[in-house]
Amino acid sequence: MVENRQPERFTLYKEHPKTCAPDDFWGQVKRTVNGAPVSDDQITMIAEAVSSGLDLRQNDLLLDLCCGNGALSRLFFEKCRGGLGVDFSEKLVEIAKVNFERLPDQVYLLDDVVEYVRTGMNPDRFTKLLCYGSFAYLEAHRAEELLQLCFERYCNASVFYIGNLPDKDQMETFFTDRTYSEGVETEADSAIGIWRTPDEFRTLAERAGWSVSFSTMPEDFYAARYRYDVVLTRGSR
Ligand SMILES: C[S@@+](CC[C@H](N)C(=O)[O-])C[C@H]1O[C@@H](n2cnc3c(N)ncnc32)[C@H](O)[C@@H]1O
C-alpha cells in the first residue's frame, strides 16, 4: 500500500551507496568511524553478538529486515539454512544480489520492510528474525506495526534480534562534539533515526506481545557508548 511507504525524501541509503566504491561494503551502509570503514574486529563483534543473541542454529531460516547490501546478512545466512534479506534501497539490494546472493537459499528482495512483513508469502517458514542498525529509521507508527506483524504473522520465529538501537539516555554523550538540532531524536529520516530509551523500547515491544531483554556490546565496540541491542522472544514476561 503506497501510502504506508517511507516518504521519498528518506533517501540517505538510496543515494549514498552510489557515491561509494563497489567493494566498499561497510562504507555503503555508513558503518564507518571518522569516514573510514570499521575494522574486521568490529564486524566480528557484531557477528558474534547477533549469532549468540539469535541462538542461530544450522536448521534456522533467517529473515533479515533492512538487510542493506547483504555484507552482514551473509555472515548469518552462512551459519544456518539460509534466509531472505529485504531492503528498500535499490542500489544496496543490487549490490547484495551481485555479491552475496546464493540461490535458492540466500536471497535478497527489494521492498519496504513494513510492506513485506504485512504481505510476504509463507511467513511461517522463518525461524529467526533480525533487524540490525535500521529499526530507528522506521516512523513510530510503522515501527509499532512491524513489531506487531512480526509477532502475529511470523509465528514460528522464536527470536527477533534488533541491534544497534540509539539510546536516548545516552544522547548527550553522542552530541557532545556534534551539532544537535531540537527534536532530531524523534525524526525517523534523520541520520541516526528515532532515539529511544530502553524503557520506551520495552513498552513498544511488549505492547506487540514480545518479551524483551537488553544487551550492550563490548566496551571497545565503536558505538557501545550510545547504542544497545534487544532480544525479543515469545516467552513469558
Ligand atoms: C545502516 S543500514 C544497515 C544495513 C544492514 N542491516 C547492516 O547492518 O549492514 C540501514 C538500512 O535500512 C534500510 N531501510 C531503512 N528503512 C527501510 C524500510 N522502511 N524498508 C526497507 N529498508 C529500509 C536502508 O535502506 C539501509 O539499507
The ligand as an SDF file (V2000), in Angstrom:
LIG
                    3D

 27 29  0  0  0  0  0  0  0  0999 V2000
   22.5960    1.4090    8.4300 C   0  0  0  0  0  0  0  0  0  0  0  0
   21.8870    0.4830    7.1310 S   0  0  0  0  0  0  0  0  0  0  0  0
   22.0190   -1.1350    7.8540 C   0  0  0  0  0  0  0  0  0  0  0  0
   22.0280   -2.2440    6.8330 C   0  0  0  0  0  0  0  0  0  0  0  0
   22.3180   -3.6450    7.3830 C   0  0  0  0  0  0  0  0  0  0  0  0
   21.2750   -4.0790    8.2740 N   0  0  0  0  0  0  0  0  0  0  0  0
   23.6470   -3.6430    8.1070 C   0  0  0  0  0  0  0  0  0  0  0  0
   23.6340   -3.6190    9.3460 O   0  0  0  0  0  0  0  0  0  0  0  0
   24.6740   -3.6550    7.4450 O   0  0  0  0  0  0  0  0  0  0  0  0
   20.1570    0.8650    7.2690 C   0  0  0  0  0  0  0  0  0  0  0  0
   19.3200    0.1630    6.2090 C   0  0  0  0  0  0  0  0  0  0  0  0
   17.9270    0.2980    6.4690 O   0  0  0  0  0  0  0  0  0  0  0  0
   17.2670    0.3600    5.2150 C   0  0  0  0  0  0  0  0  0  0  0  0
   15.9080    0.8340    5.4520 N   0  0  0  0  0  0  0  0  0  0  0  0
   15.5160    1.8960    6.1810 C   0  0  0  0  0  0  0  0  0  0  0  0
   14.1700    1.9910    6.2000 N   0  0  0  0  0  0  0  0  0  0  0  0
   13.7050    0.9350    5.4620 C   0  0  0  0  0  0  0  0  0  0  0  0
   12.4060    0.4810    5.1240 C   0  0  0  0  0  0  0  0  0  0  0  0
   11.3080    1.1290    5.5290 N   0  0  0  0  0  0  0  0  0  0  0  0
   12.2930   -0.6250    4.3750 N   0  0  0  0  0  0  0  0  0  0  0  0
   13.3890   -1.2880    3.9290 C   0  0  0  0  0  0  0  0  0  0  0  0
   14.6490   -0.8970    4.2180 N   0  0  0  0  0  0  0  0  0  0  0  0
   14.8060    0.2020    4.9810 C   0  0  0  0  0  0  0  0  0  0  0  0
   18.1650    1.2640    4.4030 C   0  0  0  0  0  0  0  0  0  0  0  0
   17.9420    1.1720    3.0170 O   0  0  0  0  0  0  0  0  0  0  0  0
   19.5320    0.7320    4.8190 C   0  0  0  0  0  0  0  0  0  0  0  0
   19.9560   -0.3160    3.9860 O   0  0  0  0  0  0  0  0  0  0  0  0
  1  2  1  0
  2  3  1  0
  2 10  1  0
  3  4  1  0
  4  5  1  0
  5  6  1  0
  5  7  1  0
  7  8  2  0
  7  9  1  0
 10 11  1  0
 11 12  1  0
 11 26  1  0
 12 13  1  0
 13 14  1  0
 13 24  1  0
 14 15  1  0
 14 23  1  0
 15 16  2  0
 16 17  1  0
 17 18  1  0
 17 23  2  0
 18 19  1  0
 18 20  2  0
 20 21  1  0
 21 22  2  0
 22 23  1  0
 24 25  1  0
 24 26  1  0
 26 27  1  0
M  CHG  2   2   1   9  -1
M  END
$$$$
